[in-house]
Amino acid sequence: MITESEFTALLQTAFPDAEVALHDKTGMSDHFALWISTRAFEGKTLIQRNQMVYQALDNAMKDGRIHAVEIKTDVPV
């Protein structure tokens, strides 16, 4: 399990300008719905964006703190 603030901190370390919205889908703190917007996604495909997010969350996913994450990405306007 991971707290929402720990989850958000992982993303903001990788994407300092990111705006993040996170929702615990099950109440068990291991399945999340994520919306993230950052300039780092400019010019990137959806797959590349998701890979970037998964890279930022890699350790937490490998050690089981995060079991699943539904990702929606955006670029600030």
N, C-alpha and C positions, 0 to 999 in steps of 0.2 A: 504494500500500500504506500501511497505517496500523498502528501497534502497538496491542495491546489496551489498554495504559495510556493512549495518546493518545485512543483511541475512548472509553474510560471517562471520561476527563477532560472530553471534550465534553459527555457526558451529565450529569456531576456539576456542571458549570458551569450548565447549564440547570435541573437538578433537584438542588439541594444535598442533599436528604434521601434521594436515591435509593439503593436497593440494586440492584446491577447484576451480572448473570452474563452472560458473553460467551464464545462458542465460535467459533473459526476453523474454518469448515466444510470448507475445501479445503486448508489449509496454505499458502495464497498471500497471506494477510493482506488479502483484499479481499471475501470472502464470509463473512458472520457470522450466527450465531443469537444473538439477544439476548433476555434476560428482564430486565425493569426494573419495580421497584415503587416508587411514590412517592405521597405525599398529593396531589400536583398532579393526579393522575388522578381524584380523587374527583368523582363526579357527571358525568363525561365519558363519552361513548359510545366504543366501540372505535375508530371512525374518528377521532374527535377526539384520542384518545390517540396513535394512530399518527401523525397529523398533527403533534402536538407533538414526538414523537420525530424525525420527519423534519426538522422545523424546526431542532432542535438539531444535526442531522447535515448540514444543508444544504450548507455550504461543502465539507466532506469528500466529499460525494457529487458535487457539481458539478465539483470538481477531479480526481475519479477515484480518490481514495484508498480510498473505499468503493464497491464495485460493486453489492453486494446485501446486504440485511439482512432476516432473518426476525425479526419482532418479536412478543414475547409481553409483555403488560402486566398489572400487578396493582396493587392498592391495599393498603398495609399493614393488618394486622388490629389 
